[in-house]
Amino acid sequence: MTSSQPKFTLDAKELRPMIQKCSMPPEMRDYAVKISSTLIMRQISDDDVAKELRTAFDHKFGRGWNVIVGRDFGEHVSFFENRFIFFYVGRSAIVIYKCLV
């Protein structure tokens, strides 16, 4: 296998986002799901997905976003009203939130 080939095959059903908790406007929610799905399909590391998501959210919605991507973690965070989402894309859990300072 060359480095340009995928590590495994992902089908559309596996990549269907499953939103667990959401306190964010529809435009923001849809953006989170779209960008996350695209990044997961690229099969880059969880760390790289988190970095790219944070950069995208900071650019589009202002600075101060935090992103967690992985397969086995708990979460309990404080966040600005309407600035939180927790969902799955494939096997990856994703949390995006804007933090209270």
C-alpha positions in Angstrom: 0.0 0.0 0.0 1.4 3.4 -0.9 1.0 6.4 1.3 -1.6 7.9 -1.1 -4.0 4.9 -0.6 -6.6 5.0 2.1 -5.9 3.1 5.3 -9.4 1.6 5.2 -12.6 2.0 3.3 -15.2 4.3 4.7 -18.8 4.1 3.3 -21.5 6.8 3.5 -23.4 4.9 6.2 -20.3 4.8 8.5 -19.7 8.6 8.0 -23.3 9.6 8.7 -23.0 12.1 11.6 -24.7 11.2 14.8 -25.3 14.3 17.0 -25.4 13.5 20.7 -25.7 17.0 22.2 -26.0 20.3 20.4 -26.4 23.9 21.7 -25.6 25.8 18.6 -27.4 27.5 15.7 -28.2 25.4 12.7 -25.7 27.2 10.4 -22.9 26.5 12.9 -24.0 22.9 13.5 -24.2 22.2 9.8 -20.7 23.7 9.3 -19.3 21.6 12.1 -20.7 18.4 10.6 -19.7 19.2 7.0 -16.1 20.2 7.8 -15.6 17.3 10.3 -16.9 14.7 7.8 -14.6 16.0 5.1 -11.6 15.8 7.5 -12.5 12.3 8.7 -12.7 11.1 5.1 -9.2 12.3 4.5 -8.1 9.8 7.2 -5.7 12.2 8.9 -4.9 11.8 12.6 -7.3 12.9 15.3 -4.9 15.6 16.4 -4.8 17.0 12.8 -8.6 16.9 12.6 -8.8 18.8 15.8 -6.3 21.4 14.7 -8.0 22.0 11.3 -11.4 22.2 12.9 -10.3 24.7 15.5 -8.6 26.8 12.8 -11.8 26.7 10.6 -14.1 27.7 13.5 -11.8 30.5 14.7 -11.7 31.9 11.2 -15.4 31.6 10.5 -16.9 32.3 14.0 -14.2 34.3 15.8 -11.4 33.1 18.1 -11.7 31.1 21.3 -12.9 27.7 20.0 -11.8 24.4 21.6 -11.9 21.0 19.8 -11.6 17.4 21.1 -11.4 14.5 18.7 -11.0 10.9 19.7 -12.5 7.5 20.3 -12.4 7.1 24.1 -12.9 10.1 26.4 -15.3 11.8 28.7 -16.2 15.4 28.5 -17.6 18.0 30.9 -16.9 21.5 29.9 -18.2 25.1 30.4 -19.2 26.9 27.3 -20.8 30.0 26.0 -24.6 29.7 25.4 -25.3 28.2 21.9 -21.6 27.3 21.4 -21.4 23.6 21.9 -21.7 20.4 19.9 -20.9 16.7 20.6 -21.3 14.3 17.7 -19.8 11.2 16.0 -18.5 10.9 12.4 -17.6 7.3 11.8 -15.7 6.0 14.8 -14.5 9.5 15.9 -16.2 11.5 18.6 -16.0 15.2 18.2 -16.6 18.0 20.7 -16.5 21.6 19.6 -17.2 24.5 22.1 -16.4 28.1 22.8 -15.1 28.3 26.3 -16.1 30.5 29.2 -13.1 32.4 30.5 
